[in-house]
C-alpha cells in the first residue's frame, strides 16, 4: 500500500491549534515562529503537516466526505438522491431540494444541519493555518530566492500552503456564497467580500506558485497525497470555471458589492428570474466569463501535456483472474485500485485515509450498502447516503455503457456474507432506499477491514484526469472550438463502451450541442460522486435537468400504475415486480465477486448487471483479521448461497404468466420492485426538487450559523434567519 500519511503529532507540535471562533474573528496571532520554521526544510514540511491534517479533517467530515457534501452534493441532483423519508431528515432534504423554491429559507433553523464547529469553522481553521505558513514563508529571507520560477523544496512547500488556502476559499464560496476574506491571521475582518474578488485573488495566487512546484511523481516525495504542480494546474482550471459560472447571488448587499480582483464592479449576465421568496436573489454569471475560461484552457492544456505520474487508462491492464473473473473495463479498474488501497493511476490528488482509524466516508456513505453490524461483520454496516434516481438508471444510462454497473448497485450485502436486493422503500443500509452507489465496496477490497465500520482506509479522490479531459472539452466547446472538445469527449466515451458502440456523433446530436454533450457525459463519468449538482449550477443547466428528471419520473410512475411496467426510450423496462433467488455462485462460476459481465452473458441473472456479488472467501478474511471461530460462526451464516440471481430487472414478466410460474417453480420469489416506487410516490416524485418552478434563482447555499454572524457583524442573505 503506497501511502504517506500526515501525522497528528506533527500537526499539534508545530502549528498551535487556535479555536474556530478565533479564526472566525481573525484576532489570533501568528502561530508559526519564522526562525523555527526555517531552521531547515524538514521543519517547514512538519509545519505543513498541520495544514494537511486540517484539510483532511474538513474534507472527510464536511466538504468531500460527510457534512455538507453528504447532505446535498451527493444526493441533490437529477442523477442522485437520498435514501430516507423526506420527513426523517428535513435538515438535509430542504437544502438538497433548493429549500422548496426558496419558500423555506425563512423557516430553516440555522443549526438544522450545520453546527457551530462544522464546515464553516473548519474551513476557516484551514485558512488560518495556511495563512500562518504562507506569512512566515513570505517574511523569510529565502522568499525571493524560492519564488524565482524554478521548482525547489521551499517553493513546493509555499505552493502547498497557498493551494490549501485556495481550496478552503473555493469550498467556502461554493457552500456559502460571499464570505469574509482573510490573508493574515492577525487581521480583523468584519464584513463579507465579493466572491469575484476572492476568486481572482486565489487564481492569481495559484498562478504565481505553480512554476515553483513539482509535478506529481516528479520526485520520490511527490506522491498523490501531496498538492503538486499538476494538481495546482488542474485547480486553477477548476476554480476558473467556478468563477466564470452561474451562481446565485444576494442582492441586499448593494449593486456595487460584486467587484473583481482589481476592485472594479463586475457586470452580470442573469439567467431566469429573481427568487423573491429568498430576498430577491439572482442567478447570474460574470460578463467576463470567457477570460476565465481562457485561463482554465491554458492550465488544462498544461496538465494534458505533462500529467506527471497520473495516467489515463484507455484499456484495462488486467487480464482474466485466477478464478476466472473477466475484467475488460478500464473505468472499473480505477475504482478497484482505490478499493485495493493503492493510489489510482488516474488520480492527480487523493487525500489519504488510514485503515482502521478515522471517519472514512467511502464506502460507508458513498458505496454499496450493507446491513452488517458495526464490527465483525461481512462487510460491516454501510449506510449508503448516496442513492441513484431510478429514472436516470433505467432511462438515461445506456445499457452498453461500462460505467453503469460500476456506478450503480441494485444489490447490497446482508452483512453476513450474502447478497440482497435493495428495495425502494425509504430506509438506509441495504434495507431500503433504492439503488446505491457501487464504486466503493468492502466486498471487493484486497484487505477488507471487517473489525469496525467507517474505517476502510479508502482515500478521497479529489482530482483525476477524467475531470481534466472533460473540463478541457467544456472550455473548448464554450469558446467555440467544437472539434477539440469532441476529441476529448470521445476519449472519455471510447473507453466506456465496447468497440464501435460509443456513438459520439449520435450522442452529441441527441444532446443538441457539443457543450451540452460534454456536461451530460460528465454526469455519467462522475455519477454518484457529488460532481453533478455543482456542475449543473455553474453551467446554468440545472433547471433543464430538474425538469427532465421530473418528467421522466412522472412518465415512469404513470406507466407502472397503468400497465405494471414502463419502457424507456433506450429499451430498458422497469416493472412492479422482479424475481430473485440466492444461488451458489462459487460452485457454478468459481467465484462469488463478479466483475464486468461478458457480452455473451447479458441474459445470466447472476452475472448481469455486473460488478456485484460477494467477497470470494469471507471466512478467510475473518480468520486473517483474527476474528474468533465462534464469532465467525455467529456473524457469517450465508453458507454457499451468496449471490442473488435476478429475473425481470430490465424486461417485463407477467406476474400471472407462464414465465413467472416457471420461475417460482424453480425457487425464485416474486418481490416488489417498481411497486415500491408507487407506494412512495411523494418520496420519489413530489419531493424531488420540491416545488421548484424552473425559472427562479435556485437557493442551493447554506446559511451562516449564529456564532459566525455574532462574531463578525455581517448578516445572512437569501431569506435566511439572522438568529
Secondary structure, DSSP 8 states (H G I E B T S, - for coil): -------HHHHHHHS----HHHHHHT-----S-HHHHTT-HHHHHHHHHHHHHHHHHHIIIIISSSHHIIIIITTSSSSEE-SS-GGG-HHHHHHHTHHHHTTTGGGS-TTSS--TTSHHHHHHHHHHHHHHHHHHHHTSTTHHHHTSSS--HHHHHHHHHHHHHHHHHHHHHHHHSSB---SSTT----S-B-HHHHHHHHHHHHHHHHTTS--TTSSTT--TTS--HHHHHHHHHHHHHHHHS-EEE-STT-TT--B-TTS-B--EEE-SB-BGGGTTBEEEEETTHHHHHHHHHHHHHHHHH--TT----SS------TT------HHHHHHHHHHTTS--TTEEEEE---TTSS---TTTTTS--B---SSS-BT--B----EE-HHHHHHTS-TTBTHHHHHEESEEE-SBS-EEE--SSS-SGGGSSSSEE-S--GGG-TT---SSTT-----EEEEEHHHHHHHHHHHHHHTT-HHHHHHHHHHHHHTTBSTT---HHHHHHHHTSHHHHHHHHHHHHTTTTT-HHHHHHHHT-HHHHHHHHHHHHHHHHHHHHHHSEEE-TTS-EEESEEEEEEE-HHHHHS-SB--S--GGGTT-TTTSS-S-B--TTHHHHHHHTT--HHHHHHH---TT--EEEEESSSS---TTSHHHHHHHHTT-EEEESHHHHHHTHIIIIITTTTT--SSB---------HHHHHTT-----TT----
